[in-house]
Amino acid sequence: MFDSDFQGISLRRFVWYISLVVLAALFLPWSRSHFTEIGVRWLYIFLFSFSLSAILTPVMRLIALKLKIVDIPGGRKIHEKVTPLLGGVAIVVAFIVALLANMVLEKDLVFLLCGGVVVALMGLVDDWRGVSARLKLFVQILVVLILIHSGIVLNLFPYTLWGYWLNVLFTILWIIGLTNAMNFIDGMDGLAAGAGAIMSMFMGMVAFQTDQPFMGWIAIAMMGSCLGFLPFNFGLKRPASIYLGDAGSTFIGFMLAALAIKGDWSDSSRIVSFSAPVLIFWVLIYDMAYTTVERIVTGKVKSLREWIDYVGTDHIHHRLYMLLGDKRNAVLFIYFLCATLGISAIALRYARPIDGVLLVIQAFLVTILVSIAEYSGRKR
């Protein structure tokens, strides 16, 4: 199940064996109740999702190799060897089972999970056989409309007719945009899974700050699932042994984007409530906005259809790789950028509306500095 160049006790093998022991311990009859009694149910969910994800990832690697569901180098892809996909399936299964095992279930979550599974299945078909970007987008929009019908919708505008339709429009743009933005940055070892784990962590922290344990448990389950997969997808010396695939990246983006809508981010101000998730997801928002504007301005895309179908090497990780000359450094740079902006979201708990506006402006200025550095690197 592990890499053929295994010598000694590798980190991946160590993580797998430890996860096996931890998961076995968590299945003991008294285990879950003990964690709940001492007030750390979130830790049980984290350990469960982490260990199950770590155990399943090498299994999915074997299945991917058997079925030849692999990512082949070439074109815009910057990896150097054929790499199995299906790592995202391990995350999907670990995330769902961790929540079900802890009886974290209500009507809204059922709709969220069903929608996420549909999005992941469409990504899985794309990984295996390939589907058009337009078909994937159509399915994603259909899923979001079902979520909206179930009551998961943004609450930015007043309860009037035009306000309702604006909320619907921004809900579609938010979820579809972040789902695909997460998919777009999944172009380097560990990038999407690591970014997803960091964003989940800050969502969980805000949830517990604002007394929303249910939202916190979901975020923790996603963080654990991503981190359990990460040792097999990112290493300081060894390349990834498996990739997320579209099934994994779109599932992570979809679930986190929809969860952000479901949560209450502030009791005091709509501006603060809006600012916190924007800061947590800022890297994804910035990358999507930057590439869209650049492609239109430079004439790379001239219609909505061309924009949907366009595939390029102009995303943030590509540009940072060009600047830094090292893929791992580019990934670590994005990790720290996500963490920096996430800390700003935590600072909003007792903030005034003007503080929320200023922190969003600060995030914009930070990314302007990054853009200037990237552009200078490209000119050199």
C-alpha positions as CSV (number, residue, x, y, z in Angstrom):
1,M,0.0,0.0,0.0
2,F,3.0,2.3,0.4
3,D,5.6,3.5,-1.9
4,S,7.9,1.0,-3.5
5,D,11.0,2.9,-2.5
6,F,10.1,2.3,1.2
7,Q,13.2,1.9,3.4
8,G,13.0,1.8,7.2
9,I,10.0,3.4,8.9
10,S,8.8,6.2,6.7
11,L,6.4,8.9,8.0
12,R,3.6,7.6,5.8
13,R,3.9,4.1,7.2
14,F,4.2,5.4,10.7
15,V,1.1,7.5,10.3
16,W,-0.8,4.6,8.9
17,Y,0.0,2.2,11.8
18,I,-0.6,4.8,14.5
19,S,-4.0,5.7,12.8
20,L,-4.9,2.0,12.9
21,V,-4.3,1.8,16.6
22,V,-6.1,5.1,17.3
23,L,-9.2,4.1,15.3
24,A,-9.4,0.7,17.0
25,A,-9.3,2.5,20.4
26,L,-12.0,4.9,19.3
27,F,-14.3,2.0,18.5
28,L,-14.2,0.8,22.1
29,P,-17.7,1.0,23.6
30,W,-16.8,3.5,26.3
31,S,-14.6,5.7,24.1
32,R,-17.0,8.2,22.6
33,S,-19.0,8.7,25.8
34,H,-15.7,9.3,27.7
35,F,-14.7,12.1,25.3
36,T,-18.2,13.6,25.5
37,E,-18.3,13.5,29.3
38,I,-15.0,15.4,29.7
39,G,-16.1,18.0,27.2
40,V,-13.8,17.2,24.2
41,R,-16.2,15.7,21.8
42,W,-14.5,17.7,19.1
43,L,-11.2,15.8,19.8
44,Y,-13.0,12.5,19.3
45,I,-14.3,13.7,15.9
46,F,-10.9,15.0,14.9
47,L,-9.1,11.7,15.8
48,F,-11.8,9.6,14.2
49,S,-11.7,11.5,10.9
50,F,-7.9,11.8,10.9
51,S,-7.3,8.2,11.5
52,L,-9.9,6.8,9.1
53,S,-8.7,9.2,6.3
54,A,-5.1,8.1,6.9
55,I,-6.0,4.4,6.8
56,L,-8.2,4.7,3.7
57,T,-5.7,6.8,1.7
58,P,-3.2,4.0,0.8
59,V,-6.2,1.7,0.1
60,M,-7.6,4.2,-2.4
61,R,-4.1,4.4,-3.9
62,L,-4.1,0.7,-4.6
63,I,-7.7,0.9,-6.1
64,A,-6.7,3.9,-8.3
65,L,-3.7,2.0,-9.6
66,K,-5.8,-1.1,-10.2
67,L,-8.5,0.8,-12.1
68,K,-5.9,3.1,-13.8
69,I,-7.4,6.3,-12.4
70,V,-4.2,8.3,-12.5
71,D,-3.0,11.7,-13.3
72,I,-0.6,11.8,-16.2
73,P,2.1,14.5,-16.5
74,G,2.0,16.9,-19.4
75,G,0.4,20.2,-20.5
76,R,-0.3,22.5,-17.6
77,K,0.5,19.9,-15.1
78,I,3.8,20.3,-13.3
79,H,4.2,17.0,-11.6
80,E,6.8,14.6,-13.1
81,K,5.4,11.1,-12.7
82,V,2.1,9.2,-13.1
83,T,0.3,9.6,-9.8
84,P,-2.9,7.8,-8.6
85,L,-6.0,9.8,-7.9
86,L,-8.9,8.9,-5.6
87,G,-7.4,10.4,-2.5
88,G,-10.5,12.6,-2.2
89,V,-12.6,9.5,-1.8
90,A,-10.8,8.7,1.4
91,I,-11.6,12.3,2.7
92,V,-15.2,12.0,1.7
93,V,-15.7,8.7,3.4
94,A,-13.7,9.7,6.6
95,F,-15.6,13.0,6.9
96,I,-19.1,11.4,6.5
97,V,-18.4,8.4,8.7
98,A,-16.9,10.6,11.5
99,L,-20.0,12.7,11.6
100,L,-22.4,9.7,11.5
101,A,-20.4,7.8,14.1
102,N,-20.8,10.8,16.4
103,M,-24.5,11.2,15.6
104,V,-23.9,14.7,14.3
105,L,-26.9,14.8,12.1
106,E,-29.8,17.2,11.4
107,K,-31.9,18.1,8.4
108,D,-29.6,20.8,7.0
109,L,-26.6,18.5,7.3
110,V,-28.3,15.7,5.4
111,F,-28.9,18.1,2.5
112,L,-25.3,19.3,2.7
113,L,-23.9,15.8,2.7
114,C,-26.1,14.7,-0.1
115,G,-25.1,17.7,-2.2
116,G,-21.4,17.2,-1.4
117,V,-21.6,13.5,-2.4
118,V,-23.2,14.4,-5.7
119,V,-20.5,17.0,-6.4
120,A,-17.8,14.5,-5.4
121,L,-19.3,11.8,-7.6
122,M,-19.3,14.1,-10.6
123,G,-15.6,14.9,-9.8
124,L,-15.0,11.1,-9.6
125,V,-16.5,10.5,-13.0
126,D,-14.3,13.3,-14.3
127,D,-11.2,11.7,-12.7
128,W,-12.0,8.4,-14.3
129,R,-13.5,9.1,-17.7
130,G,-13.5,12.9,-18.1
131,V,-16.5,15.1,-18.4
132,S,-16.9,18.6,-19.7
133,A,-16.5,21.7,-17.5
134,R,-20.0,22.8,-18.5
135,L,-21.6,19.6,-17.4
136,K,-19.9,19.8,-14.0
137,L,-21.0,23.4,-13.6
138,F,-24.6,22.5,-14.5
139,V,-24.6,19.8,-11.8
140,Q,-23.1,22.1,-9.2
141,I,-25.7,24.8,-9.9
142,L,-28.5,22.3,-9.7
143,V,-27.1,21.0,-6.3
144,V,-26.9,24.6,-5.0
145,L,-30.4,25.4,-6.0
146,I,-31.6,22.3,-4.0
147,L,-29.6,23.6,-1.0
148,I,-31.3,27.0,-1.4
149,H,-34.7,25.4,-1.6
150,S,-33.9,23.6,1.7
151,G,-33.1,26.9,3.4
152,I,-29.4,27.1,3.1
153,V,-29.0,30.6,1.7
154,L,-27.1,33.8,2.4
155,N,-28.8,36.5,4.5
156,L,-27.0,39.6,3.2
157,F,-30.0,41.6,1.9
158,P,-33.4,42.6,3.4
159,Y,-36.4,40.3,3.3
160,T,-37.9,41.8,0.2
161,L,-38.5,40.3,-3.3
162,W,-35.4,41.8,-4.8
163,G,-33.4,41.1,-1.6
164,Y,-34.4,37.4,-1.7
165,W,-33.2,37.0,-5.3
166,L,-30.0,38.9,-4.6
167,N,-29.4,36.4,-1.7
168,V,-30.0,33.5,-4.0
169,L,-27.7,34.9,-6.7
170,F,-24.8,35.5,-4.2
171,T,-25.4,32.1,-2.6
172,I,-24.9,30.5,-6.1
173,L,-21.8,32.6,-6.8
174,W,-20.3,32.0,-3.3
175,I,-20.7,28.2,-3.3
176,I,-19.9,27.6,-7.0
177,G,-17.0,30.0,-7.0
178,L,-15.3,28.5,-3.9
179,T,-16.0,25.0,-5.0
180,N,-14.2,25.5,-8.3
181,A,-11.5,27.8,-6.8
182,M,-10.5,25.0,-4.4
183,N,-10.4,22.7,-7.5
184,F,-8.2,25.2,-9.4
185,I,-5.6,25.5,-6.7
186,D,-5.2,21.7,-6.5
187,G,-2.2,21.8,-8.7
188,M,0.7,21.1,-6.3
189,D,1.4,18.5,-3.7
190,G,-0.5,19.2,-0.5
191,L,-1.9,22.5,-1.6
192,A,-5.7,22.0,-1.6
193,A,-5.8,19.5,1.3
194,G,-3.5,21.7,3.4
195,A,-5.4,24.9,2.6
196,G,-8.7,23.1,3.3
197,A,-7.4,21.9,6.7
198,I,-6.3,25.5,7.6
199,M,-9.6,27.0,6.5
200,S,-11.5,24.3,8.4
201,M,-9.5,25.0,11.5
202,F,-10.4,28.7,11.5
203,M,-14.0,27.9,10.8
204,G,-14.0,25.6,13.7
205,M,-12.4,28.2,16.0
206,V,-14.9,30.8,15.0
207,A,-17.8,28.3,15.5
208,F,-16.7,27.6,19.1
209,Q,-16.1,31.3,19.7
210,T,-19.7,32.0,18.7
211,D,-21.2,29.0,20.6
212,Q,-22.0,26.9,17.5
213,P,-20.7,23.5,18.4
214,F,-22.6,21.8,15.6
215,M,-20.8,23.9,13.0
216,G,-17.5,23.4,14.8
217,W,-17.8,19.6,14.8
218,I,-18.4,19.6,11.0
219,A,-15.4,21.9,10.5
220,I,-13.2,19.7,12.7
221,A,-14.3,16.6,10.8
222,M,-13.1,18.2,7.6
223,M,-9.9,19.3,9.1
224,G,-9.1,15.9,10.5
225,S,-10.0,14.2,7.1
226,C,-7.7,16.6,5.2
227,L,-4.8,16.2,7.7
228,G,-5.1,12.4,7.7
229,F,-4.7,12.5,3.9
230,L,-1.9,15.1,3.9
231,P,1.1,12.9,4.8
232,F,0.5,10.9,1.7
233,N,0.1,14.0,-0.5
234,F,2.8,16.3,0.8
235,G,6.3,15.8,2.0
236,L,9.4,18.0,2.3
237,K,11.5,15.4,0.4
238,R,9.3,12.9,-1.3
239,P,6.6,13.6,-3.9
240,A,3.0,12.9,-3.4
241,S,2.0,9.2,-3.5
242,I,-1.6,10.1,-4.3
243,Y,-3.7,13.1,-5.4
244,L,-7.1,14.3,-4.3
245,G,-8.5,14.4,-7.8
246,D,-11.5,16.5,-8.7
247,A,-13.7,14.4,-6.4
248,G,-11.7,15.5,-3.3
249,S,-11.0,19.1,-4.2
250,T,-14.6,20.0,-5.2
251,F,-16.0,18.2,-2.2
252,I,-13.8,20.1,0.2
253,G,-14.6,23.4,-1.5
254,F,-18.3,22.7,-1.7
255,M,-18.7,21.6,1.9
256,L,-16.7,24.5,3.4
257,A,-18.5,27.1,1.3
258,A,-21.9,25.8,2.1
259,L,-21.0,25.4,5.8
260,A,-19.9,29.1,5.9
261,I,-23.5,30.0,4.7
262,K,-25.1,27.8,7.3
263,G,-23.1,29.3,10.2
264,D,-23.8,32.5,12.2
265,W,-20.6,34.5,12.1
266,S,-21.6,37.4,14.3
267,D,-24.6,38.5,16.4
268,S,-23.6,42.2,16.3
269,S,-23.1,43.2,12.7
270,R,-23.8,41.9,9.2
271,I,-20.6,43.5,8.1
272,V,-18.6,41.5,10.6
273,S,-20.6,38.4,9.8
274,F,-19.7,38.9,6.1
275,S,-16.1,39.7,6.7
276,A,-15.1,36.7,8.8
277,P,-15.7,34.0,6.1
278,V,-14.4,36.3,3.4
279,L,-11.1,36.5,5.3
280,I,-10.9,32.7,5.8
281,F,-11.5,32.1,2.1
282,W,-9.6,35.1,0.9
283,V,-6.9,33.2,-1.0
284,L,-9.5,31.3,-3.0
285,I,-11.5,34.5,-3.7
286,Y,-8.4,36.3,-4.7
287,D,-7.2,33.6,-7.0
288,M,-10.5,33.3,-8.8
289,A,-10.9,37.0,-9.1
290,Y,-7.3,37.6,-10.3
291,T,-7.3,34.9,-12.9
292,T,-10.7,36.0,-14.2
293,V,-9.7,39.6,-14.6
294,E,-6.3,38.8,-16.1
295,R,-7.8,36.4,-18.7
296,I,-10.4,38.9,-19.8
297,V,-8.0,41.9,-19.9
298,T,-5.4,39.9,-21.9
299,G,-8.0,38.5,-24.2
300,K,-7.4,34.9,-23.3
301,V,-11.2,34.5,-22.8
302,K,-13.8,36.5,-24.7
303,S,-17.0,34.8,-23.7
304,L,-18.5,33.0,-20.7
305,R,-18.2,29.7,-22.6
306,E,-14.5,30.2,-23.1
307,W,-14.0,31.2,-19.5
308,I,-15.7,28.0,-18.3
309,D,-13.6,25.8,-20.6
310,Y,-10.3,27.7,-20.2
311,V,-7.5,25.8,-18.4
312,G,-4.2,27.7,-17.7
313,T,-1.1,28.0,-15.6
314,D,-1.9,31.4,-14.2
315,H,-3.2,30.5,-10.7
316,I,-1.6,31.7,-7.5
317,H,0.5,28.5,-7.0
318,H,1.8,28.7,-10.6
319,R,2.8,32.3,-10.2
320,L,4.5,31.7,-6.8
321,Y,6.4,28.8,-8.3
322,M,7.7,31.0,-11.0
323,L,8.7,33.6,-8.4
324,L,10.2,31.2,-5.8
325,G,11.5,28.5,-8.0
326,D,10.4,25.7,-5.6
327,K,7.0,24.0,-5.5
328,R,7.1,23.2,-1.7
329,N,8.0,26.8,-0.9
330,A,5.1,28.0,-3.0
331,V,2.8,25.7,-1.1
332,L,4.1,26.7,2.3
333,F,3.8,30.4,1.3
334,I,0.1,29.8,0.6
335,Y,-0.3,27.9,3.9
336,F,1.0,30.9,5.8
337,L,-1.0,33.4,3.8
338,C,-4.2,31.4,4.6
339,A,-3.2,31.3,8.3
340,T,-2.5,35.0,8.4
341,L,-5.9,36.0,7.0
342,G,-7.6,33.3,9.2
343,I,-6.2,35.0,12.3
344,S,-7.8,38.2,11.2
345,A,-11.1,36.4,11.1
346,I,-10.6,35.3,14.7
347,A,-9.9,38.9,15.7
348,L,-13.4,39.9,14.5
349,R,-15.3,38.3,17.5
350,Y,-15.6,41.6,19.4
351,A,-14.9,43.9,16.5
352,R,-16.9,46.9,15.3
353,P,-18.3,47.0,11.8
354,I,-15.5,49.4,10.7
355,D,-13.0,46.8,12.0
356,G,-14.4,44.2,9.7
357,V,-14.2,46.6,6.7
358,L,-10.6,47.5,7.6
359,L,-9.5,43.9,7.9
360,V,-10.9,43.0,4.5
361,I,-9.1,46.0,3.1
362,Q,-5.9,44.8,4.8
363,A,-6.4,41.4,3.2
364,F,-6.8,43.1,-0.2
365,L,-3.6,45.1,0.3
366,V,-1.7,41.9,1.4
367,T,-2.6,40.2,-1.9
368,I,-1.7,43.3,-3.8
369,L,1.8,43.0,-2.3
370,V,1.9,39.3,-3.3
371,S,0.7,40.3,-6.9
372,I,3.5,42.9,-7.2
373,A,6.1,40.3,-6.1
374,E,4.7,37.7,-8.5
375,Y,4.7,40.2,-11.4
376,S,8.3,41.2,-10.7
377,G,9.3,37.5,-10.7
378,R,7.7,36.9,-14.0
379,K,9.4,39.9,-15.6
380,R,12.8,38.5,-14.4
